[in-house]
Amino acid sequence: MLNKDIQLPYGAVYFRKSNPPREDWERDYATAGQDGLNIFRHWFMWSAIETAPGVYDWEEYDRQMDLAAANGIKTVIAELIHAVPDWAIRKYAHALQVNADGTKLGSYMGVSSATGGFSNNGGGAGALTLNCPEVKEAAGKFLTALATRYKDHPAIYGYDVWNECNYSADVDYSPYAKAAFRKWLEEKYGSLKVLAKAWYRYSYAEWDDIEPPVHMAPYPECIDWLQFKRDNFYDQMQWRIDTIRAVDQKNTIVAHGISGAIPNMAANGCDDWLAASKVEVYGFTWIQARKGSEAWKNWYGVDINRAAARGKPFWHAERQGGPLWLQPQVISRDKEDGRVAEPEDIRLWSMTSLAGGARGVINLRWRPLLDGPLFGAFGSYGMDGARTPRSDMASAMAKWANDKAQGTLWEAKPVRGEVGILVVRETQEFDYLLNHDRKEKPYPEAMWGAYRAFLENGVQPDWVHIDDIAAYDFLYFPYPIMFTSEQAKRLKAWVENGGTLIAEACPGYFGDRGHVGTVQPNMGLDEVFGAREEEVEFMPDIGDRIHFDLDGAAVDGGGFLQSYRLTGGTGRGHFTDGRLAVVENAYGKGRTLLIGTNPSVAYYRTQGKANGVFFAELLAWSGKKRHVTLSNTTLFARIHEGEKGSFLWLVNPTRTTQKTEVTLARGTPAQGQAVWPIGHIGNGSIEVPARDVLILPLDS
């Protein structure tokens, strides 16, 4: 359980200083409590509380905490030190963060709160750099005062640190960040001579001669800059946690990202695995109005967080509950594509996250803002705080979720997926640098294409970090162009010990520091795949012209082309010009299949119209069996298992009721009443209502 006082957190973000109006607070809290909501999160903004150096105005925040306690609602305190007081902008003007083009950040209005103190560069970093000791000390004093004031309050649940864990691609080039970068390099390389050799720069006389790169390109200095920024910002996240923990050792530390690891782990630091490793509960923001409401996107949002949490509890930390007006993400999209949230949408979006393993749902607005460009956005309740059909749906779900009868349901967890989609941070970093100025972006297309191809074939694809491969016996590597020699050794040993690996074109083509191997596949992987490169073509702009076959069946390629000659493997398919395209090999106790292009890209670009049968054949080749086989492919299935009970979740994202036949790898659906919908009793056939789920207990 996430908290002994709450079976399943279900609530909203409420107080953003400018909204809701003070005269409505008492009524709003009473309404929320009556409607079954049990958790609120508020933005405790440094800029709104420390009104002058050492002068704190807690009055409105105290009132929020007291009202929560009176209405049986727990509170997550979201620390927002990146909302910087105006006096601090003046006092520490020398510590403003600097963009790559030399411009300095400043203090602007925050669109999500309609209050001042936010930077003008997006991301989760404020206008002032925490690499400046004075700024860090001032922010630390605020965090200490915050935790000291509320650590023993009866309404506290815990603290949310670093809202939406990410940073701008263009920061930070301030003198303080540059000094931190030089220190990081000295610790990594030890001497300027070693660094000069690694970077191919031979005229550094002093460490101060080093400048962080501004032009992003596939060179070692840029790889180091990306990795430094990641280390630097996440060290600052850890400092936030340590500062709070020095005062409060008992309340929960949480954080949430934006499910952005694909494709923004490199550019924007959206490393969900690293963020989740630092907290006790991790979460994600996923808003269909900004992302699109296609079923595969909803599954991606939750699945990558389940992977990153590595078994820890996680929740849907910011779920849309109302419409979004006039913002660039929604312009020209269909009305039904997340722009106007209907009650059934809220049910579907919440239930998909719960089916993916989330154990909490928080709407990113209880009621909409009344000021700024996000007026009217996201709230389940009305502009005046009145109940709506959307809030009625949320209320029904909150009460159902926290009925003690559902305790066994929430103790069960999703089973491991049949296939793992391999995620290697270094691969993404290098692709970001390699394709920085290109419009072709094969990396996200390949990653999402492979995930979507398996998902839409009735398979549960898990995102698997390179550090977690030991838990899986079947991996698909969609875009493996670069990784390190140490990672190559791990993959090699994993296959040798019995793993089944399918890799697309050019595995490890670029090795340590982005260096091209003269033998391909690189770093000894030619032995693993039983083949060597014959020819290679890097032309993703015309990758749609690539076609090959697998045992005679036509398949569309994409991205790159790499043809082979056999060195022990077995040919399984050719490009249309006759060159060898697919090689199967046995290595140790394991097996590999090397595909000389990126069929995942073709699947993504054609919205699944190409290569669906091909990915089904890959599953068959692996020998893996589906956990659940459905006769109706518009539905999605997940199995949750627990010590006290197991459950089948069937998710229907369509706008009509769907029937299906179900075949399980083990167990059978129990007869009688479903866990959800409330009061649903099966009559022999399985029907899932429109934009809803059917949850059935399983007999072993």
RAUR-V677672 format. One record per helix or strand of 2 or more residues. SS is the DSSP state (2 for helix, 1 for strand). FROM is the first residue (numbers start at 1). LEN is the number of residues. If there is no record, write none. Layout:
BEGIN
ss=SS from=FROM len=LEN
ss=SS from=FROM len=LEN
END
This chain:
BEGIN
ss=1 from=9 len=5
ss=2 from=22 len=13
ss=1 from=39 len=7
ss=2 from=46 len=4
ss=1 from=50 len=3
ss=1 from=55 len=2
ss=2 from=59 len=12
ss=1 from=74 len=7
ss=2 from=86 len=6
ss=2 from=93 len=3
ss=1 from=108 len=3
ss=1 from=115 len=4
ss=2 from=133 len=18
ss=1 from=156 len=5
ss=2 from=175 len=15
ss=2 from=192 len=8
ss=2 from=207 len=3
ss=2 from=220 len=26
ss=1 from=252 len=6
ss=2 from=261 len=8
ss=2 from=272 len=6
ss=1 from=281 len=6
ss=2 from=288 len=4
ss=2 from=295 len=15
ss=1 from=314 len=6
ss=2 from=335 len=5
ss=2 from=343 len=13
ss=1 from=360 len=4
ss=2 from=389 len=13
ss=2 from=404 len=8
ss=1 from=413 len=2
ss=1 from=419 len=5
ss=2 from=425 len=10
ss=2 from=442 len=14
ss=1 from=461 len=5
ss=2 from=466 len=6
ss=1 from=474 len=4
ss=2 from=485 len=12
ss=1 from=500 len=4
ss=2 from=512 len=3
ss=2 from=525 len=5
ss=1 from=531 len=7
ss=2 from=540 len=6
ss=1 from=547 len=4
ss=1 from=553 len=4
ss=1 from=561 len=6
ss=1 from=570 len=6
ss=1 from=580 len=8
ss=1 from=590 len=6
ss=2 from=599 len=7
ss=2 from=612 len=11
ss=1 from=628 len=3
ss=1 from=635 len=7
ss=1 from=646 len=7
ss=1 from=658 len=3
ss=1 from=662 len=3
ss=1 from=668 len=2
ss=1 from=686 len=3
ss=1 from=692 len=8
END
